[in-house]
Amino acid sequence: MQSHTNRRTKQNLLQDGLLQIILANSLILLLTSSTLERFEVENLFFHIMIEHLLYLSIGFLNASGFDSIIKSFKSSSSNYRLKILKYYSNYLAINNKFNPFGLITGLLFLIILFYWHIPSNFDSAIVNFDTHIFMHFSIILSGIFLYSSFKMISRIQSLVFILAIDKTMGILGFFLAGGSSQIYQTYPLSVQMTSGFWMILMMVGIDLLCIILILKNFFNSTAK
């Protein structure tokens, strides 16, 4: 019975991991389609928020997917799989030692994210194709860093971290919506103002969702 349960767990981990990786790579194909690339040029909110969030999700899903697949290698009879599991276990041990509470990977995530939202850096990525590709690749990498950080902290801490990032997005949204100056030179002022308005609405929505999840987690823990 125990052996059947272990096999079932390993199968579920493998399936979940493969589905996450397939979803991540499907998002890449979707985002690089000509329709969305054209929409990216016209819509700042889509480009700076939705598209970047999806590229971030690609890195997160790939990291989570590979994590699930490698975990499914436990009790495997394959020497090759057991070696991969051993190397991954060594990586996790190093991560636990040198990345307490996900501070290092969390900092790298923030550096990458903030760097590409600095107006001069963002504008240069718009006008230069190679820089644009590098920006998207590095945002995918930041998603991997985010997953590494989330593995080291609790769900509540993860939600608080998201709220902190969300506030920064809201501040940028207020600057864009104010229309006092053209922050991103590659988009018209009217487009920036509309994008800022939607960013503020998105911030409020994420705030409400995170607060509801925090309260739900709190009441569930106290009920126990």
PyMOL CGO cylinders between C-alpha atoms (Angstrom):
from pymol import cmd
from pymol.cgo import CYLINDER

trace = [
    CYLINDER, 0.00, 0.00, 0.00, 2.81, 2.36, 0.94, 0.3, 1, 1, 1, 1, 1, 1,
    CYLINDER, 2.81, 2.36, 0.94, 4.69, 1.45, -2.25, 0.3, 1, 1, 1, 1, 1, 1,
    CYLINDER, 4.69, 1.45, -2.25, 1.58, 2.19, -4.35, 0.3, 1, 1, 1, 1, 1, 1,
    CYLINDER, 1.58, 2.19, -4.35, 1.17, 5.57, -2.62, 0.3, 1, 1, 1, 1, 1, 1,
    CYLINDER, 1.17, 5.57, -2.62, 4.83, 6.46, -3.29, 0.3, 1, 1, 1, 1, 1, 1,
    CYLINDER, 4.83, 6.46, -3.29, 4.48, 5.54, -6.95, 0.3, 1, 1, 1, 1, 1, 1,
    CYLINDER, 4.48, 5.54, -6.95, 1.34, 7.62, -7.21, 0.3, 1, 1, 1, 1, 1, 1,
    CYLINDER, 1.34, 7.62, -7.21, 3.07, 10.61, -5.57, 0.3, 1, 1, 1, 1, 1, 1,
    CYLINDER, 3.07, 10.61, -5.57, 6.06, 10.32, -7.92, 0.3, 1, 1, 1, 1, 1, 1,
    CYLINDER, 6.06, 10.32, -7.92, 3.72, 10.12, -10.91, 0.3, 1, 1, 1, 1, 1, 1,
    CYLINDER, 3.72, 10.12, -10.91, 1.81, 13.21, -9.79, 0.3, 1, 1, 1, 1, 1, 1,
    CYLINDER, 1.81, 13.21, -9.79, 5.05, 15.15, -9.28, 0.3, 1, 1, 1, 1, 1, 1,
    CYLINDER, 5.05, 15.15, -9.28, 6.27, 14.15, -12.74, 0.3, 1, 1, 1, 1, 1, 1,
    CYLINDER, 6.27, 14.15, -12.74, 2.98, 15.09, -14.41, 0.3, 1, 1, 1, 1, 1, 1,
    CYLINDER, 2.98, 15.09, -14.41, 2.74, 18.41, -12.57, 0.3, 1, 1, 1, 1, 1, 1,
    CYLINDER, 2.74, 18.41, -12.57, 6.33, 19.26, -13.49, 0.3, 1, 1, 1, 1, 1, 1,
    CYLINDER, 6.33, 19.26, -13.49, 5.85, 18.45, -17.16, 0.3, 1, 1, 1, 1, 1, 1,
    CYLINDER, 5.85, 18.45, -17.16, 2.60, 20.44, -17.32, 0.3, 1, 1, 1, 1, 1, 1,
    CYLINDER, 2.60, 20.44, -17.32, 4.28, 23.50, -15.80, 0.3, 1, 1, 1, 1, 1, 1,
    CYLINDER, 4.28, 23.50, -15.80, 7.19, 23.33, -18.26, 0.3, 1, 1, 1, 1, 1, 1,
    CYLINDER, 7.19, 23.33, -18.26, 4.80, 22.87, -21.21, 0.3, 1, 1, 1, 1, 1, 1,
    CYLINDER, 4.80, 22.87, -21.21, 2.73, 25.85, -20.02, 0.3, 1, 1, 1, 1, 1, 1,
    CYLINDER, 2.73, 25.85, -20.02, 5.86, 27.98, -19.62, 0.3, 1, 1, 1, 1, 1, 1,
    CYLINDER, 5.86, 27.98, -19.62, 7.11, 27.22, -23.12, 0.3, 1, 1, 1, 1, 1, 1,
    CYLINDER, 7.11, 27.22, -23.12, 3.62, 27.76, -24.56, 0.3, 1, 1, 1, 1, 1, 1,
    CYLINDER, 3.62, 27.76, -24.56, 3.70, 31.24, -23.04, 0.3, 1, 1, 1, 1, 1, 1,
    CYLINDER, 3.70, 31.24, -23.04, 6.99, 31.92, -24.83, 0.3, 1, 1, 1, 1, 1, 1,
    CYLINDER, 6.99, 31.92, -24.83, 5.42, 30.97, -28.17, 0.3, 1, 1, 1, 1, 1, 1,
    CYLINDER, 5.42, 30.97, -28.17, 2.40, 33.15, -27.40, 0.3, 1, 1, 1, 1, 1, 1,
    CYLINDER, 2.40, 33.15, -27.40, 4.42, 36.20, -26.35, 0.3, 1, 1, 1, 1, 1, 1,
    CYLINDER, 4.42, 36.20, -26.35, 6.71, 36.01, -29.39, 0.3, 1, 1, 1, 1, 1, 1,
    CYLINDER, 6.71, 36.01, -29.39, 3.78, 35.87, -31.81, 0.3, 1, 1, 1, 1, 1, 1,
    CYLINDER, 3.78, 35.87, -31.81, 3.55, 38.75, -34.27, 0.3, 1, 1, 1, 1, 1, 1,
    CYLINDER, 3.55, 38.75, -34.27, 0.17, 39.85, -32.88, 0.3, 1, 1, 1, 1, 1, 1,
    CYLINDER, 0.17, 39.85, -32.88, 1.36, 40.31, -29.31, 0.3, 1, 1, 1, 1, 1, 1,
    CYLINDER, 1.36, 40.31, -29.31, 4.67, 41.81, -30.38, 0.3, 1, 1, 1, 1, 1, 1,
    CYLINDER, 4.67, 41.81, -30.38, 2.75, 44.45, -32.34, 0.3, 1, 1, 1, 1, 1, 1,
    CYLINDER, 2.75, 44.45, -32.34, 0.43, 45.03, -29.36, 0.3, 1, 1, 1, 1, 1, 1,
    CYLINDER, 0.43, 45.03, -29.36, 3.49, 45.43, -27.13, 0.3, 1, 1, 1, 1, 1, 1,
    CYLINDER, 3.49, 45.43, -27.13, 4.68, 48.36, -29.25, 0.3, 1, 1, 1, 1, 1, 1,
    CYLINDER, 4.68, 48.36, -29.25, 1.31, 50.12, -28.97, 0.3, 1, 1, 1, 1, 1, 1,
    CYLINDER, 1.31, 50.12, -28.97, 0.34, 49.43, -25.34, 0.3, 1, 1, 1, 1, 1, 1,
    CYLINDER, 0.34, 49.43, -25.34, 2.67, 50.41, -22.50, 0.3, 1, 1, 1, 1, 1, 1,
    CYLINDER, 2.67, 50.41, -22.50, 0.54, 48.77, -19.78, 0.3, 1, 1, 1, 1, 1, 1,
    CYLINDER, 0.54, 48.77, -19.78, 0.58, 45.44, -21.62, 0.3, 1, 1, 1, 1, 1, 1,
    CYLINDER, 0.58, 45.44, -21.62, 4.32, 45.70, -22.20, 0.3, 1, 1, 1, 1, 1, 1,
    CYLINDER, 4.32, 45.70, -22.20, 5.50, 46.87, -18.80, 0.3, 1, 1, 1, 1, 1, 1,
    CYLINDER, 5.50, 46.87, -18.80, 3.03, 44.91, -16.66, 0.3, 1, 1, 1, 1, 1, 1,
    CYLINDER, 3.03, 44.91, -16.66, 1.22, 42.02, -18.36, 0.3, 1, 1, 1, 1, 1, 1,
    CYLINDER, 1.22, 42.02, -18.36, 4.03, 40.90, -20.66, 0.3, 1, 1, 1, 1, 1, 1,
    CYLINDER, 4.03, 40.90, -20.66, 6.75, 41.26, -18.04, 0.3, 1, 1, 1, 1, 1, 1,
    CYLINDER, 6.75, 41.26, -18.04, 4.57, 39.42, -15.52, 0.3, 1, 1, 1, 1, 1, 1,
    CYLINDER, 4.57, 39.42, -15.52, 4.11, 36.58, -18.01, 0.3, 1, 1, 1, 1, 1, 1,
    CYLINDER, 4.11, 36.58, -18.01, 7.86, 36.39, -18.72, 0.3, 1, 1, 1, 1, 1, 1,
    CYLINDER, 7.86, 36.39, -18.72, 8.39, 36.32, -14.96, 0.3, 1, 1, 1, 1, 1, 1,
    CYLINDER, 8.39, 36.32, -14.96, 5.88, 33.45, -14.77, 0.3, 1, 1, 1, 1, 1, 1,
    CYLINDER, 5.88, 33.45, -14.77, 7.81, 31.56, -17.45, 0.3, 1, 1, 1, 1, 1, 1,
    CYLINDER, 7.81, 31.56, -17.45, 10.92, 31.48, -15.26, 0.3, 1, 1, 1, 1, 1, 1,
    CYLINDER, 10.92, 31.48, -15.26, 8.89, 30.64, -12.15, 0.3, 1, 1, 1, 1, 1, 1,
    CYLINDER, 8.89, 30.64, -12.15, 6.98, 27.80, -13.87, 0.3, 1, 1, 1, 1, 1, 1,
    CYLINDER, 6.98, 27.80, -13.87, 10.13, 26.31, -15.41, 0.3, 1, 1, 1, 1, 1, 1,
    CYLINDER, 10.13, 26.31, -15.41, 11.92, 26.33, -12.06, 0.3, 1, 1, 1, 1, 1, 1,
    CYLINDER, 11.92, 26.33, -12.06, 8.90, 24.85, -10.27, 0.3, 1, 1, 1, 1, 1, 1,
    CYLINDER, 8.90, 24.85, -10.27, 8.42, 22.26, -13.02, 0.3, 1, 1, 1, 1, 1, 1,
    CYLINDER, 8.42, 22.26, -13.02, 12.02, 21.05, -12.94, 0.3, 1, 1, 1, 1, 1, 1,
    CYLINDER, 12.02, 21.05, -12.94, 11.86, 20.97, -9.14, 0.3, 1, 1, 1, 1, 1, 1,
    CYLINDER, 11.86, 20.97, -9.14, 8.81, 18.66, -9.26, 0.3, 1, 1, 1, 1, 1, 1,
    CYLINDER, 8.81, 18.66, -9.26, 10.35, 16.42, -11.92, 0.3, 1, 1, 1, 1, 1, 1,
    CYLINDER, 10.35, 16.42, -11.92, 13.61, 15.99, -10.00, 0.3, 1, 1, 1, 1, 1, 1,
    CYLINDER, 13.61, 15.99, -10.00, 11.69, 15.27, -6.77, 0.3, 1, 1, 1, 1, 1, 1,
    CYLINDER, 11.69, 15.27, -6.77, 9.90, 12.48, -8.64, 0.3, 1, 1, 1, 1, 1, 1,
    CYLINDER, 9.90, 12.48, -8.64, 13.30, 10.76, -9.06, 0.3, 1, 1, 1, 1, 1, 1,
    CYLINDER, 13.30, 10.76, -9.06, 13.30, 9.69, -5.39, 0.3, 1, 1, 1, 1, 1, 1,
    CYLINDER, 13.30, 9.69, -5.39, 13.50, 5.91, -4.97, 0.3, 1, 1, 1, 1, 1, 1,
    CYLINDER, 13.50, 5.91, -4.97, 14.18, 5.58, -8.70, 0.3, 1, 1, 1, 1, 1, 1,
    CYLINDER, 14.18, 5.58, -8.70, 16.15, 2.55, -9.91, 0.3, 1, 1, 1, 1, 1, 1,
    CYLINDER, 16.15, 2.55, -9.91, 17.92, 4.61, -12.58, 0.3, 1, 1, 1, 1, 1, 1,
    CYLINDER, 17.92, 4.61, -12.58, 21.50, 5.57, -11.68, 0.3, 1, 1, 1, 1, 1, 1,
    CYLINDER, 21.50, 5.57, -11.68, 21.24, 8.57, -14.03, 0.3, 1, 1, 1, 1, 1, 1,
    CYLINDER, 21.24, 8.57, -14.03, 18.18, 9.92, -12.23, 0.3, 1, 1, 1, 1, 1, 1,
    CYLINDER, 18.18, 9.92, -12.23, 19.70, 9.28, -8.81, 0.3, 1, 1, 1, 1, 1, 1,
    CYLINDER, 19.70, 9.28, -8.81, 22.81, 11.26, -9.82, 0.3, 1, 1, 1, 1, 1, 1,
    CYLINDER, 22.81, 11.26, -9.82, 20.66, 14.19, -10.93, 0.3, 1, 1, 1, 1, 1, 1,
    CYLINDER, 20.66, 14.19, -10.93, 18.78, 13.99, -7.62, 0.3, 1, 1, 1, 1, 1, 1,
    CYLINDER, 18.78, 13.99, -7.62, 22.09, 13.96, -5.72, 0.3, 1, 1, 1, 1, 1, 1,
    CYLINDER, 22.09, 13.96, -5.72, 23.42, 17.02, -7.56, 0.3, 1, 1, 1, 1, 1, 1,
    CYLINDER, 23.42, 17.02, -7.56, 20.12, 18.83, -7.00, 0.3, 1, 1, 1, 1, 1, 1,
    CYLINDER, 20.12, 18.83, -7.00, 20.19, 17.96, -3.29, 0.3, 1, 1, 1, 1, 1, 1,
    CYLINDER, 20.19, 17.96, -3.29, 23.70, 19.42, -3.09, 0.3, 1, 1, 1, 1, 1, 1,
    CYLINDER, 23.70, 19.42, -3.09, 22.45, 22.59, -4.78, 0.3, 1, 1, 1, 1, 1, 1,
    CYLINDER, 22.45, 22.59, -4.78, 19.58, 22.86, -2.29, 0.3, 1, 1, 1, 1, 1, 1,
    CYLINDER, 19.58, 22.86, -2.29, 22.02, 22.44, 0.60, 0.3, 1, 1, 1, 1, 1, 1,
    CYLINDER, 22.02, 22.44, 0.60, 24.20, 25.27, -0.78, 0.3, 1, 1, 1, 1, 1, 1,
    CYLINDER, 24.20, 25.27, -0.78, 21.09, 27.41, -1.32, 0.3, 1, 1, 1, 1, 1, 1,
    CYLINDER, 21.09, 27.41, -1.32, 20.00, 26.85, 2.29, 0.3, 1, 1, 1, 1, 1, 1,
    CYLINDER, 20.00, 26.85, 2.29, 23.44, 27.80, 3.56, 0.3, 1, 1, 1, 1, 1, 1,
    CYLINDER, 23.44, 27.80, 3.56, 24.23, 30.87, 1.48, 0.3, 1, 1, 1, 1, 1, 1,
    CYLINDER, 24.23, 30.87, 1.48, 20.71, 32.11, 0.68, 0.3, 1, 1, 1, 1, 1, 1,
    CYLINDER, 20.71, 32.11, 0.68, 18.96, 32.34, 4.08, 0.3, 1, 1, 1, 1, 1, 1,
    CYLINDER, 18.96, 32.34, 4.08, 15.28, 33.30, 3.75, 0.3, 1, 1, 1, 1, 1, 1,
    CYLINDER, 15.28, 33.30, 3.75, 15.88, 33.71, 0.01, 0.3, 1, 1, 1, 1, 1, 1,
    CYLINDER, 15.88, 33.71, 0.01, 17.63, 37.06, 0.59, 0.3, 1, 1, 1, 1, 1, 1,
    CYLINDER, 17.63, 37.06, 0.59, 20.26, 36.71, -2.16, 0.3, 1, 1, 1, 1, 1, 1,
    CYLINDER, 20.26, 36.71, -2.16, 17.92, 35.46, -4.90, 0.3, 1, 1, 1, 1, 1, 1,
    CYLINDER, 17.92, 35.46, -4.90, 15.26, 37.93, -3.73, 0.3, 1, 1, 1, 1, 1, 1,
    CYLINDER, 15.26, 37.93, -3.73, 17.75, 40.77, -4.09, 0.3, 1, 1, 1, 1, 1, 1,
    CYLINDER, 17.75, 40.77, -4.09, 18.79, 39.58, -7.56, 0.3, 1, 1, 1, 1, 1, 1,
    CYLINDER, 18.79, 39.58, -7.56, 15.12, 39.41, -8.55, 0.3, 1, 1, 1, 1, 1, 1,
    CYLINDER, 15.12, 39.41, -8.55, 14.56, 43.00, -7.41, 0.3, 1, 1, 1, 1, 1, 1,
    CYLINDER, 14.56, 43.00, -7.41, 17.72, 44.31, -9.11, 0.3, 1, 1, 1, 1, 1, 1,
    CYLINDER, 17.72, 44.31, -9.11, 16.73, 42.82, -12.49, 0.3, 1, 1, 1, 1, 1, 1,
    CYLINDER, 16.73, 42.82, -12.49, 13.13, 43.97, -12.21, 0.3, 1, 1, 1, 1, 1, 1,
    CYLINDER, 13.13, 43.97, -12.21, 13.98, 47.53, -11.19, 0.3, 1, 1, 1, 1, 1, 1,
    CYLINDER, 13.98, 47.53, -11.19, 16.81, 47.84, -13.71, 0.3, 1, 1, 1, 1, 1, 1,
    CYLINDER, 16.81, 47.84, -13.71, 14.53, 47.23, -16.71, 0.3, 1, 1, 1, 1, 1, 1,
    CYLINDER, 14.53, 47.23, -16.71, 11.86, 49.63, -15.43, 0.3, 1, 1, 1, 1, 1, 1,
    CYLINDER, 11.86, 49.63, -15.43, 14.29, 52.54, -15.21, 0.3, 1, 1, 1, 1, 1, 1,
    CYLINDER, 14.29, 52.54, -15.21, 13.11, 54.76, -18.10, 0.3, 1, 1, 1, 1, 1, 1,
    CYLINDER, 13.11, 54.76, -18.10, 16.46, 55.02, -19.92, 0.3, 1, 1, 1, 1, 1, 1,
    CYLINDER, 16.46, 55.02, -19.92, 17.05, 51.25, -19.75, 0.3, 1, 1, 1, 1, 1, 1,
    CYLINDER, 17.05, 51.25, -19.75, 13.48, 50.46, -20.81, 0.3, 1, 1, 1, 1, 1, 1,
    CYLINDER, 13.48, 50.46, -20.81, 13.65, 52.89, -23.73, 0.3, 1, 1, 1, 1, 1, 1,
    CYLINDER, 13.65, 52.89, -23.73, 16.95, 51.43, -24.93, 0.3, 1, 1, 1, 1, 1, 1,
    CYLINDER, 16.95, 51.43, -24.93, 15.41, 47.96, -24.90, 0.3, 1, 1, 1, 1, 1, 1,
    CYLINDER, 15.41, 47.96, -24.90, 12.55, 49.20, -27.08, 0.3, 1, 1, 1, 1, 1, 1,
    CYLINDER, 12.55, 49.20, -27.08, 14.75, 50.65, -29.81, 0.3, 1, 1, 1, 1, 1, 1,
    CYLINDER, 14.75, 50.65, -29.81, 17.44, 47.93, -29.79, 0.3, 1, 1, 1, 1, 1, 1,
    CYLINDER, 17.44, 47.93, -29.79, 16.35, 44.38, -30.71, 0.3, 1, 1, 1, 1, 1, 1,
    CYLINDER, 16.35, 44.38, -30.71, 19.26, 42.60, -29.00, 0.3, 1, 1, 1, 1, 1, 1,
    CYLINDER, 19.26, 42.60, -29.00, 18.73, 44.57, -25.79, 0.3, 1, 1, 1, 1, 1, 1,
    CYLINDER, 18.73, 44.57, -25.79, 15.02, 43.79, -25.98, 0.3, 1, 1, 1, 1, 1, 1,
    CYLINDER, 15.02, 43.79, -25.98, 15.70, 40.04, -26.18, 0.3, 1, 1, 1, 1, 1, 1,
    CYLINDER, 15.70, 40.04, -26.18, 18.18, 40.29, -23.31, 0.3, 1, 1, 1, 1, 1, 1,
    CYLINDER, 18.18, 40.29, -23.31, 15.61, 42.15, -21.21, 0.3, 1, 1, 1, 1, 1, 1,
    CYLINDER, 15.61, 42.15, -21.21, 13.05, 39.37, -21.65, 0.3, 1, 1, 1, 1, 1, 1,
    CYLINDER, 13.05, 39.37, -21.65, 15.63, 36.67, -21.00, 0.3, 1, 1, 1, 1, 1, 1,
    CYLINDER, 15.63, 36.67, -21.00, 16.78, 38.35, -17.79, 0.3, 1, 1, 1, 1, 1, 1,
    CYLINDER, 16.78, 38.35, -17.79, 13.17, 38.77, -16.61, 0.3, 1, 1, 1, 1, 1, 1,
    CYLINDER, 13.17, 38.77, -16.61, 12.69, 35.01, -17.12, 0.3, 1, 1, 1, 1, 1, 1,
    CYLINDER, 12.69, 35.01, -17.12, 15.83, 34.52, -15.02, 0.3, 1, 1, 1, 1, 1, 1,
    CYLINDER, 15.83, 34.52, -15.02, 14.38, 36.78, -12.33, 0.3, 1, 1, 1, 1, 1, 1,
    CYLINDER, 14.38, 36.78, -12.33, 11.37, 34.45, -12.21, 0.3, 1, 1, 1, 1, 1, 1,
    CYLINDER, 11.37, 34.45, -12.21, 13.73, 31.57, -11.40, 0.3, 1, 1, 1, 1, 1, 1,
    CYLINDER, 13.73, 31.57, -11.40, 15.29, 33.69, -8.65, 0.3, 1, 1, 1, 1, 1, 1,
    CYLINDER, 15.29, 33.69, -8.65, 11.81, 34.45, -7.30, 0.3, 1, 1, 1, 1, 1, 1,
    CYLINDER, 11.81, 34.45, -7.30, 10.98, 30.74, -7.11, 0.3, 1, 1, 1, 1, 1, 1,
    CYLINDER, 10.98, 30.74, -7.11, 14.25, 30.09, -5.26, 0.3, 1, 1, 1, 1, 1, 1,
    CYLINDER, 14.25, 30.09, -5.26, 13.31, 32.77, -2.74, 0.3, 1, 1, 1, 1, 1, 1,
    CYLINDER, 13.31, 32.77, -2.74, 9.75, 31.54, -2.28, 0.3, 1, 1, 1, 1, 1, 1,
    CYLINDER, 9.75, 31.54, -2.28, 11.07, 28.06, -1.43, 0.3, 1, 1, 1, 1, 1, 1,
    CYLINDER, 11.07, 28.06, -1.43, 12.87, 29.60, 1.56, 0.3, 1, 1, 1, 1, 1, 1,
    CYLINDER, 12.87, 29.60, 1.56, 9.99, 31.58, 3.08, 0.3, 1, 1, 1, 1, 1, 1,
    CYLINDER, 9.99, 31.58, 3.08, 6.45, 30.97, 4.29, 0.3, 1, 1, 1, 1, 1, 1,
    CYLINDER, 6.45, 30.97, 4.29, 3.29, 31.69, 2.31, 0.3, 1, 1, 1, 1, 1, 1,
    CYLINDER, 3.29, 31.69, 2.31, 2.56, 34.75, 4.44, 0.3, 1, 1, 1, 1, 1, 1,
    CYLINDER, 2.56, 34.75, 4.44, 6.06, 36.12, 3.87, 0.3, 1, 1, 1, 1, 1, 1,
    CYLINDER, 6.06, 36.12, 3.87, 5.63, 35.52, 0.12, 0.3, 1, 1, 1, 1, 1, 1,
    CYLINDER, 5.63, 35.52, 0.12, 2.39, 37.51, 0.10, 0.3, 1, 1, 1, 1, 1, 1,
    CYLINDER, 2.39, 37.51, 0.10, 4.01, 40.36, 2.05, 0.3, 1, 1, 1, 1, 1, 1,
    CYLINDER, 4.01, 40.36, 2.05, 6.86, 40.37, -0.48, 0.3, 1, 1, 1, 1, 1, 1,
    CYLINDER, 6.86, 40.37, -0.48, 4.34, 40.59, -3.34, 0.3, 1, 1, 1, 1, 1, 1,
    CYLINDER, 4.34, 40.59, -3.34, 2.57, 43.47, -1.59, 0.3, 1, 1, 1, 1, 1, 1,
    CYLINDER, 2.57, 43.47, -1.59, 5.86, 45.37, -1.30, 0.3, 1, 1, 1, 1, 1, 1,
    CYLINDER, 5.86, 45.37, -1.30, 6.55, 44.96, -5.04, 0.3, 1, 1, 1, 1, 1, 1,
    CYLINDER, 6.55, 44.96, -5.04, 2.95, 45.86, -5.75, 0.3, 1, 1, 1, 1, 1, 1,
    CYLINDER, 2.95, 45.86, -5.75, 3.35, 49.20, -3.95, 0.3, 1, 1, 1, 1, 1, 1,
    CYLINDER, 3.35, 49.20, -3.95, 6.32, 50.07, -6.14, 0.3, 1, 1, 1, 1, 1, 1,
    CYLINDER, 6.32, 50.07, -6.14, 4.21, 49.33, -9.21, 0.3, 1, 1, 1, 1, 1, 1,
    CYLINDER, 4.21, 49.33, -9.21, 1.49, 51.59, -7.82, 0.3, 1, 1, 1, 1, 1, 1,
    CYLINDER, 1.49, 51.59, -7.82, 3.94, 54.46, -7.29, 0.3, 1, 1, 1, 1, 1, 1,
    CYLINDER, 3.94, 54.46, -7.29, 5.08, 54.18, -10.91, 0.3, 1, 1, 1, 1, 1, 1,
    CYLINDER, 5.08, 54.18, -10.91, 1.42, 54.08, -11.94, 0.3, 1, 1, 1, 1, 1, 1,
    CYLINDER, 1.42, 54.08, -11.94, 0.70, 57.36, -10.11, 0.3, 1, 1, 1, 1, 1, 1,
    CYLINDER, 0.70, 57.36, -10.11, 3.66, 59.05, -11.84, 0.3, 1, 1, 1, 1, 1, 1,
    CYLINDER, 3.66, 59.05, -11.84, 2.48, 57.84, -15.25, 0.3, 1, 1, 1, 1, 1, 1,
    CYLINDER, 2.48, 57.84, -15.25, -1.17, 58.70, -14.64, 0.3, 1, 1, 1, 1, 1, 1,
    CYLINDER, -1.17, 58.70, -14.64, -0.25, 62.22, -13.46, 0.3, 1, 1, 1, 1, 1, 1,
    CYLINDER, -0.25, 62.22, -13.46, 0.96, 63.12, -16.94, 0.3, 1, 1, 1, 1, 1, 1,
    CYLINDER, 0.96, 63.12, -16.94, 3.27, 65.85, -15.67, 0.3, 1, 1, 1, 1, 1, 1,
    CYLINDER, 3.27, 65.85, -15.67, 6.11, 64.62, -17.89, 0.3, 1, 1, 1, 1, 1, 1,
    CYLINDER, 6.11, 64.62, -17.89, 6.85, 61.93, -20.44, 0.3, 1, 1, 1, 1, 1, 1,
    CYLINDER, 6.85, 61.93, -20.44, 8.68, 59.29, -18.40, 0.3, 1, 1, 1, 1, 1, 1,
    CYLINDER, 8.68, 59.29, -18.40, 9.13, 56.69, -21.16, 0.3, 1, 1, 1, 1, 1, 1,
    CYLINDER, 9.13, 56.69, -21.16, 10.16, 58.45, -24.38, 0.3, 1, 1, 1, 1, 1, 1,
    CYLINDER, 10.16, 58.45, -24.38, 9.13, 55.54, -26.60, 0.3, 1, 1, 1, 1, 1, 1,
    CYLINDER, 9.13, 55.54, -26.60, 5.42, 55.88, -25.75, 0.3, 1, 1, 1, 1, 1, 1,
    CYLINDER, 5.42, 55.88, -25.75, 3.16, 58.96, -26.16, 0.3, 1, 1, 1, 1, 1, 1,
    CYLINDER, 3.16, 58.96, -26.16, 2.13, 60.84, -23.02, 0.3, 1, 1, 1, 1, 1, 1,
    CYLINDER, 2.13, 60.84, -23.02, -1.55, 59.88, -23.47, 0.3, 1, 1, 1, 1, 1, 1,
    CYLINDER, -1.55, 59.88, -23.47, -0.62, 56.18, -23.60, 0.3, 1, 1, 1, 1, 1, 1,
    CYLINDER, -0.62, 56.18, -23.60, 1.47, 56.56, -20.44, 0.3, 1, 1, 1, 1, 1, 1,
    CYLINDER, 1.47, 56.56, -20.44, -1.40, 58.22, -18.56, 0.3, 1, 1, 1, 1, 1, 1,
    CYLINDER, -1.40, 58.22, -18.56, -3.83, 55.45, -19.52, 0.3, 1, 1, 1, 1, 1, 1,
    CYLINDER, -3.83, 55.45, -19.52, -1.25, 52.80, -18.56, 0.3, 1, 1, 1, 1, 1, 1,
    CYLINDER, -1.25, 52.80, -18.56, -0.70, 54.46, -15.20, 0.3, 1, 1, 1, 1, 1, 1,
    CYLINDER, -0.70, 54.46, -15.20, -4.44, 54.39, -14.48, 0.3, 1, 1, 1, 1, 1, 1,
    CYLINDER, -4.44, 54.39, -14.48, -4.60, 50.64, -15.21, 0.3, 1, 1, 1, 1, 1, 1,
    CYLINDER, -4.60, 50.64, -15.21, -1.49, 50.03, -13.10, 0.3, 1, 1, 1, 1, 1, 1,
    CYLINDER, -1.49, 50.03, -13.10, -3.19, 51.70, -10.12, 0.3, 1, 1, 1, 1, 1, 1,
    CYLINDER, -3.19, 51.70, -10.12, -6.28, 49.53, -10.61, 0.3, 1, 1, 1, 1, 1, 1,
    CYLINDER, -6.28, 49.53, -10.61, -4.08, 46.44, -10.88, 0.3, 1, 1, 1, 1, 1, 1,
    CYLINDER, -4.08, 46.44, -10.88, -2.29, 47.41, -7.65, 0.3, 1, 1, 1, 1, 1, 1,
    CYLINDER, -2.29, 47.41, -7.65, -5.60, 47.70, -5.80, 0.3, 1, 1, 1, 1, 1, 1,
    CYLINDER, -5.60, 47.70, -5.80, -6.73, 44.31, -7.13, 0.3, 1, 1, 1, 1, 1, 1,
    CYLINDER, -6.73, 44.31, -7.13, -3.50, 42.59, -6.09, 0.3, 1, 1, 1, 1, 1, 1,
    CYLINDER, -3.50, 42.59, -6.09, -3.66, 44.29, -2.68, 0.3, 1, 1, 1, 1, 1, 1,
    CYLINDER, -3.66, 44.29, -2.68, -7.17, 42.98, -2.05, 0.3, 1, 1, 1, 1, 1, 1,
    CYLINDER, -7.17, 42.98, -2.05, -6.27, 39.46, -3.19, 0.3, 1, 1, 1, 1, 1, 1,
    CYLINDER, -6.27, 39.46, -3.19, -3.12, 39.31, -1.02, 0.3, 1, 1, 1, 1, 1, 1,
    CYLINDER, -3.12, 39.31, -1.02, -4.96, 40.68, 2.03, 0.3, 1, 1, 1, 1, 1, 1,
    CYLINDER, -4.96, 40.68, 2.03, -7.74, 38.11, 1.60, 0.3, 1, 1, 1, 1, 1, 1,
    CYLINDER, -7.74, 38.11, 1.60, -5.18, 35.28, 1.33, 0.3, 1, 1, 1, 1, 1, 1,
    CYLINDER, -5.18, 35.28, 1.33, -3.27, 36.56, 4.39, 0.3, 1, 1, 1, 1, 1, 1,
    CYLINDER, -3.27, 36.56, 4.39, -6.47, 36.73, 6.45, 0.3, 1, 1, 1, 1, 1, 1,
    CYLINDER, -6.47, 36.73, 6.45, -7.56, 33.29, 5.24, 0.3, 1, 1, 1, 1, 1, 1,
    CYLINDER, -7.56, 33.29, 5.24, -4.19, 31.82, 6.21, 0.3, 1, 1, 1, 1, 1, 1,
    CYLINDER, -4.19, 31.82, 6.21, -4.34, 33.54, 9.58, 0.3, 1, 1, 1, 1, 1, 1,
    CYLINDER, -4.34, 33.54, 9.58, -7.84, 32.28, 10.46, 0.3, 1, 1, 1, 1, 1, 1,
    CYLINDER, -7.84, 32.28, 10.46, -7.00, 28.77, 9.25, 0.3, 1, 1, 1, 1, 1, 1,
    CYLINDER, -7.00, 28.77, 9.25, -3.91, 28.67, 11.48, 0.3, 1, 1, 1, 1, 1, 1,
    CYLINDER, -3.91, 28.67, 11.48, -5.77, 29.98, 14.54, 0.3, 1, 1, 1, 1, 1, 1,
    CYLINDER, -5.77, 29.98, 14.54, -8.59, 27.47, 13.99, 0.3, 1, 1, 1, 1, 1, 1,
    CYLINDER, -8.59, 27.47, 13.99, -6.10, 24.64, 14.36, 0.3, 1, 1, 1, 1, 1, 1,
]
cmd.load_cgo(trace, "trace")
